[in-house]
Every structure is written in C-alpha cells, then in structure tokens.
Amino acid sequence: MTDYIILTAFGTTTRAKDTYEYLEKRITPRFPDCQIRWAFSSPTVRRRSASNATPAPSLDDIVSRLSDPGRIVIQSLHVLPGHEFDRIVAESKTLSMPAAIGMPLLHRPSDFTRVVGALKTLFLQSGNEAALILAHGTDHPCRASYVKLHKELQDQIGPQVFFANIEKSDVPSELIIRNIYDAGYREVFCIPFLMVAGMHFLKDINGEHRSSWRSLLQERQIDIHLHDQGLAYLEGIDDIFCHHIQTAFE
C-alpha cells in the first residue's frame, strides 16, 4: 500500500505553478515513502481549466485515481483556515476513502512565531524605514488571525510595521497610508502576505492604476520597495507545512 500527500491549493496561474513546484521540491524529500499529488480547491479555477490539456483536478478526481492507497493526507496550502479550507474539509467528507487534513500555514501559536520570525528577517535585511504587510483579506471569522499576526510583528519589530488587507478590509487603504505618512515614514517595504505573489500582487499591489498600493503610496511621496515573492519562498515556511503533514499522518 502507498501513502499519499495531496497538496491542495486555491488555484493555478503561471506564478502559482512555479511556487507550487518549489514547495513540492522542498516537501518531497521529507516524506520519501509517500507519493505527492495536487488538487485545487477553487471551483472557478477548475471550471475555467476544464478545456485545458491538463485541467485542475478536484480532491475527488485525485482520490478516485489513487493506486493501492494506504494513508491519505490532504495538506492545505492556504494561509488561513478560511472559506477555501472549509471547502476542503467539506469535500473530504464525501470522498470514497478516509483522509486526514493537514492544517493551513497559520494554525498553532508556534506557526505565528515562525512566520513572524521569517518576516522579521526579511524586513531587517531590506534596510528600509517601515514595513507594510499586505494580506489577502477575508470575511471569515479566521480574520482574527491577522490581528494576532500584526500584534506579534509589532512586538518583535516595532511600530514601523503596518498591516492591511487587499480585499474586505475594515480600514481604507488611504487611511493606512496616511498613518504611515503621519508617523514620519517616507520609505516603505511592501511584503505580500500571500502564498503566491500572483494576480493580487501584479494588479492590486504593483499595478499602474490609480488605486494600486504602489500608486497610492507614491501619491503621498512615499518611496516603495517591493518584495516580489510569495510566502512559500520564505525560509522555514515549508517546514511549517511539513510539520502539519506529519501531524496529520499521526
């Protein structure tokens, strides 16, 4: 019998594929006796890819094709246990065989500590005045994790760390930028708090339109420096996912 790890992400774009390949290369050696498979949680992504030569598979597609399966772990590659994670859990209950669920990036207190440590190292290496962490945003109750993360970042680094959501934010982007300006900062290091620095990064953060974060910061005469990679490339992020996979197997 063969044990399987089904790495499950939101969807797939060109940048996402590169990111997922990187993660797979980091995770695979840690579980040499397991076979790695991929599934995608977004019905929209799966629907749009249906006509492709290799359409994005669902969990059910993957599980139904497994050969001589032993233990199965469905490892979420989402940042928070939000709506997409809820969808994974719901779909796992309808599968033809049982599977354990590996938690998203931020689950246990130790996950927050390790992620904050990785972000701190990245920010200190940048040598910039202030940091702006830009998360996706959600209306799911798990959004409380953003508050916890921001507090830990300020505790570890200082008040020069600002936090904002790209979508579904309670605080307008203009107000956050005004707070950065009023605090005396004229240079900011923007870090996408996204697993993949894909469409949100290219359009909402680094886009040329007037409402992008780059444009709004420049309008305030704040110099912007961008980290152009997703969280997956930060040192230690793969270790967190591997720990969640091992926990699920146990």
C-alpha positions, -999 to 999 in steps of 0.1 A, spaced: 0 0 0 11 36 -7 7 66 14 -3 98 -4 0 135 3 -25 156 -17 -12 192 -17 -43 213 -21 -41 250 -32 -66 276 -43 -58 276 -80 -31 278 -106 -15 306 -127 19 308 -142 34 322 -110 15 298 -89 29 268 -108 64 280 -101 56 284 -65 39 251 -61 68 233 -79 92 250 -54 71 238 -24 69 203 -38 106 201 -42 110 211 -5 84 188 9 90 156 -12 124 147 4 109 149 39 84 121 30 103 97 8 78 69 12 49 90 1 35 99 -33 27 136 -39 -5 146 -57 -21 180 -64 -57 192 -61 -72 227 -63 -100 240 -41 -114 267 -63 -144 256 -83 -140 286 -105 -104 277 -113 -114 241 -120 -142 252 -143 -120 276 -163 -94 250 -168 -118 223 -179 -109 227 -216 -72 227 -209 -50 197 -218 -44 192 -180 -74 206 -162 -71 215 -125 -83 184 -106 -105 184 -75 -99 162 -44 -125 137 -57 -107 135 -90 -74 128 -74 -86 103 -47 -106 83 -73 -74 77 -93 -51 66 -64 -35 32 -68 -34 9 -38 -38 38 -13 -28 35 23 -29 66 45 -40 98 28 -32 133 40 -49 163 23 -25 192 30 -40 226 27 -16 252 13 -38 281 22 -26 308 46 -56 308 69 -84 282 77 -109 303 58 -136 296 32 -113 276 9 -102 254 38 -138 249 49 -145 237 13 -116 212 16 -130 198 49 -165 195 34 -152 178 2 -131 154 23 -162 141 40 -177 130 6 -146 111 -6 -147 74 -13 -120 67 13 -109 84 46 -83 111 46 -67 133 73 -65 170 69 -32 190 73 -38 225 86 -31 257 67 0 279 73 -13 297 104 -29 273 129 -9 269 161 8 297 181 41 283 171 31 288 134 27 325 141 60 327 158 79 311 130 61 332 103 68 364 122 105 353 125 107 348 87 91 382 80 113 399 106 145 385 89 132 396 55 124 431 67 157 436 86 176 426 55 158 452 35 171 481 55 140 502 49 122 525 73 88 509 75 72 476 65 37 472 51 24 436 52 -4 432 26 -27 402 32 -55 390 10 -83 397 34 -114 377 42 -149 380 58 -144 346 75 -140 345 113 -104 334 108 -96 370 100 -88 374 137 -55 357 128 -45 389 110 -48 409 142 -27 384 161 -1 384 134 1 422 133 5 424 171 33 398 171 50 416 143 49 449 162 61 432 193 90 416 175 100 445 152 83 477 164 56 502 154 71 506 120 52 475 109 18 483 93 -7 457 82 -35 459 56 -59 437 37 -62 439 -1 -99 428 0 -126 430 26 -108 455 47 -124 475 76 -98 502 71 -95 521 39 -61 519 22 -58 557 21 -61 558 59 -34 533 64 -11 552 41 -19 584 59 -9 567 91 24 557 76 30 593 64 19 609 97 42 586 116 71 602 97 80 573 73 89 582 37 101 548 27 82 515 30 90 479 22 58 462 9 56 424 16 28 404 0 13 382 27 1 358 0 13 322 -6 17 332 -43 27 367 -55 3 364 -84 -26 385 -97 -32 404 -65 5 413 -64 7 423 -100 -26 443 -101 -36 454 -66 -1 460 -51 22 467 -80 -3 478 -106 -1 511 -125 -37 521 -120 -45 549 -95 -59 526 -68 -30 502 -65 -9 503 -34 21 514 -54 2 544 -69 -14 554 -36 20 554 -17 37 573 -45 10 599 -44 19 605 -8 56 608 -18 64 576 0 91 556 -17 81 520 -21 102 489 -23 86 456 -31 93 420 -21 81 402 -53 78 367 -40 51 349 -21 53 334 14 61 300 0 97 311 -7 104 324 28 129 304 49 110 279 71 76 281 55 80 246 40 90 234 75 56 245 89 37 227 62 59 195 67 51 197 104 14 199 96 16 169 73 34 148 99 8 158 125 -20 147 101 -3 114 95 0 108 132 
